[in-house]
């Protein structure tokens, strides 16, 4: 109301976690811990809600704001030190770190950081079941020990990364779904799945499965983790990551474990996963049997070259008209050297004459085919919803790259040759 008072009421208890209260008109905000005791009051000043906050009737929030006010005090202590560092850097941008002044300032800032760490550790010891304790713990990165030294004196260069990855989730209590309704879990999940682990489909799938297994103690954590991983990798721009989406769909949605999804959603996800499963990298490409411009049957799997480019294009598509000459230039230059053939599929059967005309005018002397009646279901099997699309197949007709640019073909083939040799 006009006095600045407002009340949240509900017939049912809120799910426990950290909530944000946003204040118009400037969208200032403050945080509230909602725990088991949900009858309490908070009083603050609009201009400085954290600094002036007082809490009545809830120890969790009282301790929370005592911590936030402590943090503000630490920030005030560090700000002049940061300003001094900027002055030193302005005077000597290359050597300021070696000066006694910088080392003195750095020591003071390290001391301030240590005071924060000590505060958190004492809080965890004093209130082990408090939500903030769970947040403090979950926010901690694992402390990586020195790597073991082999008898010959060598050190495993991957030890630090492997230890960090393997212990990344050690401090997260997966039986407590309150952590889900804090800023910590989402950012930690995103960091792990996109930056901590190798961005290779098999590695991501393995780690995703291990992580989901950890969440089985909490329905809400399980739900959020499965949903986020599935959604993220369904729309990933990184080649090959659709395999992660397929794995999640087949193992959690299509098995009935996604209790939050209705039958329509599950059907859509299952259909999408089934469609993508045919064209995953590493799979043998679906065979295509089509007629060429002379009416002769051309079989994709019968092409004898080391590499095959399955090129899906439309002679009337503006983007295709830019890409096709690049594919042609690559083909002319490397056909013999790299043992490459192009299996070019016309995706616009209505423009048969235009297709024939374009082939002749641009001397597309590769294998040109079409399937006007969609007997091969190539659009479904290769997930063709726009053009042009390039798939790169090896000698066994396994998919080694897809949806790549014509300018990337040489590098992909040379890298594959080197890796296979």
C-alpha positions in Angstrom: 0.0 0.0 0.0 1.0 3.7 0.1 2.8 3.2 3.4 5.2 0.7 1.8 3.8 -2.3 3.5 2.8 -5.5 1.7 1.9 -9.0 2.8 2.3 -12.4 1.1 -0.4 -14.8 2.1 -1.2 -18.3 0.9 -3.3 -21.2 2.0 -0.4 -23.6 1.2 3.2 -23.4 2.2 5.7 -22.2 -0.4 8.4 -24.5 -1.7 11.5 -23.8 0.4 14.3 -21.9 -1.3 15.5 -18.4 -2.0 13.0 -16.0 -3.5 13.4 -12.5 -4.9 11.1 -9.6 -4.1 11.2 -6.9 -6.9 10.2 -3.4 -6.0 8.8 -0.9 -8.5 9.4 1.5 -10.1 13.2 1.0 -10.3 13.1 -2.8 -9.9 15.3 -2.7 -6.8 15.1 -6.1 -5.1 15.9 -8.1 -2.1 16.1 -11.8 -1.4 14.1 -13.8 1.1 14.8 -17.3 2.4 11.6 -19.3 2.6 12.1 -22.2 5.0 9.7 -24.3 7.1 8.8 -21.3 9.3 6.9 -19.0 6.9 5.3 -16.5 9.3 7.8 -13.6 9.7 8.3 -10.0 8.9 11.0 -7.9 7.3 11.6 -4.2 7.4 13.9 -2.2 5.2 14.7 1.1 3.4 13.9 1.2 -0.3 17.2 2.9 -1.2 19.3 0.3 0.5 17.3 -2.8 1.2 20.2 -5.0 2.2 22.0 -2.6 4.4 18.9 -1.5 6.3 17.2 -4.9 6.5 15.9 -6.1 9.8 14.0 -9.4 10.3 11.5 -10.5 13.0 10.4 -14.0 13.6 12.8 -15.9 11.3 16.3 -16.8 12.4 17.3 -18.1 8.9 16.7 -14.7 7.3 18.2 -12.9 10.2 21.4 -14.9 9.8 21.2 -14.4 6.0 21.1 -10.7 6.2 23.8 -10.6 8.8 26.0 -12.4 6.3 25.0 -10.0 3.4 25.8 -7.0 5.6 29.1 -8.6 6.4 29.8 -9.0 2.7 29.0 -5.3 2.1 31.5 -4.4 4.8 34.2 -6.6 3.1 33.4 -4.9 -0.2 33.9 -1.5 1.3 37.3 -2.6 2.6 38.4 -4.0 -0.8 37.2 -1.1 -3.0 40.0 1.3 -2.1 42.5 -1.5 -2.5 41.2 -2.2 -6.0 41.4 1.5 -6.8 45.1 1.5 -5.7 45.8 -1.4 -8.0 44.3 0.5 -10.9 46.5 3.4 -10.2 49.6 1.2 -10.1 48.5 -0.4 -13.4 48.0 3.0 -15.0 51.5 4.0 -14.0 53.2 0.8 -15.1 51.0 -1.6 -17.0 53.6 -4.3 -17.5 55.6 -4.3 -14.2 53.1 -3.2 -11.6 52.7 -6.7 -10.3 56.3 -6.9 -9.3 56.2 -3.8 -7.1 56.2 -4.0 -3.3 53.1 -1.8 -3.2 51.1 -4.3 -5.3 52.3 -7.2 -3.2 51.2 -5.4 -0.1 47.8 -4.7 -1.5 47.4 -8.2 -2.8 48.2 -9.6 0.7 45.5 -7.4 2.2 42.9 -8.4 -0.4 43.8 -12.1 0.2 43.2 -11.5 3.9 39.7 -10.0 3.1 38.9 -13.0 1.0 40.0 -15.4 3.7 37.8 -13.6 6.2 34.8 -14.3 4.0 35.8 -18.0 3.7 36.2 -18.2 7.4 32.8 -16.7 7.9 31.2 -19.2 5.6 33.0 -22.2 7.2 32.0 -21.1 10.7 28.4 -20.7 9.5 28.4 -24.2 8.0 29.8 -25.6 11.3 27.2 -23.7 13.4 24.2 -24.4 11.2 24.8 -27.5 9.1 21.2 -28.0 8.1 20.5 -24.3 7.1 19.8 -23.6 3.5 22.7 -21.1 3.4 25.0 -23.8 4.6 23.9 -25.9 1.7 24.4 -23.0 -0.7 27.9 -22.2 0.7 28.9 -25.8 0.3 27.5 -26.2 -3.2 29.2 -23.1 -4.3 32.6 -24.5 -3.4 34.9 -25.8 -6.1 36.8 -29.0 -5.2 40.3 -28.3 -4.0 42.6 -30.1 -6.3 45.7 -31.8 -4.7 49.1 -31.9 -6.3 49.2 -34.6 -8.9 51.0 -37.8 -8.1 54.5 -38.2 -9.6 55.3 -41.5 -11.4 58.5 -43.4 -10.7 60.1 -41.9 -13.8 59.3 -38.4 -12.6 56.5 -37.7 -15.0 53.2 -36.1 -14.0 49.9 -36.8 -15.5 48.9 -33.5 -17.2 45.2 -34.5 -17.0 45.1 -35.2 -13.3 43.9 -31.8 -12.2 41.0 -31.7 -14.7 40.0 -35.3 -13.9 40.0 -34.7 -10.2 38.1 -31.5 -10.5 35.5 -33.2 -12.8 35.2 -36.3 -10.6 34.7 -34.2 -7.4 32.7 -31.3 -8.9 29.4 -32.4 -7.2 30.9 -33.6 -3.9 29.5 -30.7 -1.8 26.0 -30.8 -3.3 23.3 -32.4 -1.1 21.2 -34.1 -3.8 18.6 -35.2 -1.2 17.7 -31.6 -0.5 15.7 -30.0 -3.3 15.8 -26.6 -1.7 19.1 -26.1 -3.5 17.2 -26.1 -6.7 15.4 -22.9 -5.8 18.6 -20.9 -5.3 21.0 -19.3 -7.9 23.5 -22.0 -7.3 22.2 -25.2 -8.9 21.4 -23.9 -12.4 24.7 -22.1 -12.8 26.7 -25.1 -11.5 24.8 -27.5 -13.8 25.3 -25.3 -16.8 29.0 -24.8 -16.1 29.5 -28.6 -15.7 27.6 -29.7 -18.8 29.0 -27.0 -21.1 32.5 -26.1 -19.8 33.9 -28.6 -17.3 33.5 -31.8 -19.3 34.8 -32.5 -22.8 32.2 -31.4 -25.3 32.2 -34.7 -27.1 28.8 -36.5 -27.3 29.9 -39.8 -25.7 31.6 -37.9 -22.8 28.6 -35.7 -22.3 26.2 -38.6 -22.4 28.3 -40.5 -19.8 28.5 -37.6 -17.4 24.8 -36.7 -17.9 23.8 -40.3 -16.9 26.1 -40.2 -13.8 24.7 -36.8 -12.8 21.0 -37.9 -13.2 21.7 -40.9 -11.1 22.8 -38.6 -8.3 19.5 -36.7 -8.4 17.3 -39.8 -7.9 16.9 -38.9 -4.2 15.0 -35.8 -5.1 12.1 -35.8 -7.6 12.5 -32.0 -8.2 16.2 -32.2 -8.8 15.7 -35.2 -11.1 13.0 -33.3 -13.0 15.0 -30.1 -13.4 18.3 -31.9 -14.4 16.7 -34.2 -17.0 14.6 -31.3 -18.4 17.5 -28.9 -18.6 20.0 -31.3 -20.2 17.4 -32.5 -22.7 16.3 -29.0 -23.7 19.8 -27.6 -23.9 21.2 -30.3 -26.2 18.1 -30.4 -28.3 18.9 -26.9 -29.5 22.7 -27.1 -29.3 24.6 -25.4 -32.2 27.5 -27.8 -31.7 27.7 -30.5 -34.3 26.9 -34.0 -33.0 25.3 -32.9 -29.7 21.9 -34.0 -30.9 23.1 -37.4 -29.8 22.8 -36.2 -26.2 19.2 -35.1 -26.8 18.4 -38.5 -28.3 20.0 -40.3 -25.3 18.0 -38.2 -22.8 14.7 -38.7 -24.7 15.1 -42.4 -25.1 16.3 -43.1 -21.6 14.1 -40.8 -19.5 11.1 -39.5 -21.5 10.3 -42.6 -23.6 10.7 -44.9 -20.6 8.0 -43.2 -18.6 10.4 -41.5 -16.0 9.5 -38.0 -17.1 6.5 -37.8 -14.7 6.1 -34.0 -15.4 5.5 -34.4 -19.1 2.1 -35.1 -20.6 1.5 -37.8 -23.2 1.5 -35.2 -26.1 4.9 -33.8 -25.0 6.4 -37.2 -24.6 5.1 -38.2 -28.0 6.7 -35.1 -29.6 10.0 -35.6 -27.9 10.0 -39.3 -28.8 9.2 -38.6 -32.4 12.0 -36.0 -32.6 14.5 -38.3 -31.0 13.5 -41.2 -33.3 14.0 -38.9 -36.4 17.4 -37.6 -35.3 18.6 -41.1 -34.3 19.0 -42.1 -38.0 21.5 -39.4 -38.8 23.7 -39.2 -35.7 27.4 -38.8 -36.2 29.1 -42.3 -36.1 26.0 -44.0 -37.5 26.0 -45.6 -40.9 24.1 -43.1 -43.1 20.7 -44.4 -44.2 21.1 -45.8 -47.7 19.5 -43.9 -50.5 18.5 -45.4 -53.9 17.4 -42.7 -56.4 17.3 -42.1 -60.1 19.8 -39.7 -61.7 19.0 -37.3 -64.6 19.2 -40.2 -67.1 16.8 -42.4 -65.1 19.6 -44.7 -64.0 19.5 -46.0 -60.4 22.3 -44.6 -58.1 22.9 -46.2 -54.8 24.5 -44.1 -52.1 26.2 -47.0 -50.3 27.6 -48.3 -53.6 29.8 -45.3 -54.2 33.4 -46.6 -54.0 35.2 -43.5 -53.0 36.9 -42.9 -49.6 34.5 -40.0 -48.8 31.0 -39.1 -50.0 29.3 -35.8 -49.7 25.5 -36.2 -49.4 24.4 -32.8 -50.6 20.8 -31.9 -50.2 19.9 -28.8 -52.2 17.2 -26.9 -54.1 18.0 -25.3 -57.5 15.7 -22.4 -56.7 17.0 -21.7 -53.2 19.0 -18.5 -52.9 21.4 -19.9 -50.3 21.9 -23.0 -52.3 23.0 -20.9 -55.2 25.8 -19.5 -53.1 26.8 -22.8 -51.6 26.6 -25.1 -54.6 29.5 -23.3 -56.5 31.7 -23.8 -53.4 30.9 -27.5 -53.3 31.7 -27.6 -57.0 35.0 -25.8 -56.5 36.0 -28.3 -53.8 34.9 -31.2 -55.8 36.9 -30.1 -58.9 40.0 -29.5 -56.8 40.0 -32.5 -54.5 38.0 -35.2 -56.2 41.0 -37.3 -57.1 43.4 -36.3 -54.3 41.0 -37.0 -51.5 38.9 -39.6 -53.3 35.6 -37.8 -53.0 32.2 -38.1 -54.7 29.1 -36.0 -54.3 25.7 -37.5 -54.1 23.6 -34.4 -54.9 19.9 -34.7 -54.0 17.3 -32.3 -55.5 14.9 -31.6 -52.7 12.5 -29.6 -54.8 10.8 -32.2 -57.1 8.4 -29.5 -58.5 11.4 -27.7 -60.1 12.7 -30.7 -62.1 13.4 -28.6 -65.3 15.1 -25.9 -63.3 17.3 -28.6 -61.6 18.3 -30.0 -65.0 19.0 -26.5 -66.3 21.2 -25.6 -63.3 23.2 -28.9 -63.5 24.0 -28.2 -67.2 24.8 -24.5 -66.8 27.1 -25.2 -63.8 28.6 -28.5 -65.0 27.7 -30.4 -61.9 29.4 -33.6 -63.0 28.8 -35.4 -59.8 26.0 -37.9 -59.1 22.7 -35.9 -59.4 19.6 -37.7 -58.2 16.1 -37.0 -57.0 13.2 -38.8 -55.4 10.0 -37.0 -56.4 7.7 -39.4 -54.6 9.8 -39.5 -51.4 10.0 -43.3 -51.5 13.3 -43.2 -49.6 11.9 -40.8 -46.9 15.3 -39.0 -47.1 13.9 -35.8 -45.6 12.9 -37.7 -42.5 16.0 -39.9 -42.3 18.4 -37.0 -42.8 16.3 -34.4 -40.9 16.1 -32.1 -43.9 13.8 -29.1 -43.1 15.8 -26.5 -44.9 18.5 -26.3 -47.6 21.3 -26.7 -48.3 22.5 -29.4 -46.0 25.9 -31.2 -46.3 26.6 -34.6 -44.8 30.1 -36.1 -45.0 30.5 -39.9 -45.0 33.6 -42.0 -44.8 34.4 -45.1 -46.9 32.1 -47.3 -44.8 29.4 -44.7 -45.3 29.5 -43.7 -41.6 28.5 -40.1 -40.9 31.6 -38.2 -39.8 30.3 -34.7 -40.1 26.9 -33.0 -40.9 25.5 -29.6 -41.5 28.9 -28.2 -42.2 29.9 -25.5 -44.6 31.5 -26.3 -48.0 34.6 -24.4 -46.8 35.0 -26.9 -44.0 35.1 -30.0 -46.1 38.8 -30.1 -46.8 39.8 -29.7 -43.1 37.3 -32.3 -42.0 38.5 -34.9 -44.5 42.2 -34.2 -43.9 41.7 -34.4 -40.1 39.8 -37.7 -40.5 42.5 -39.1 -42.8 45.2 -38.2 -40.2 43.2 -39.6 -37.3 42.5 -42.9 -39.2 46.1 -43.4 -40.4 
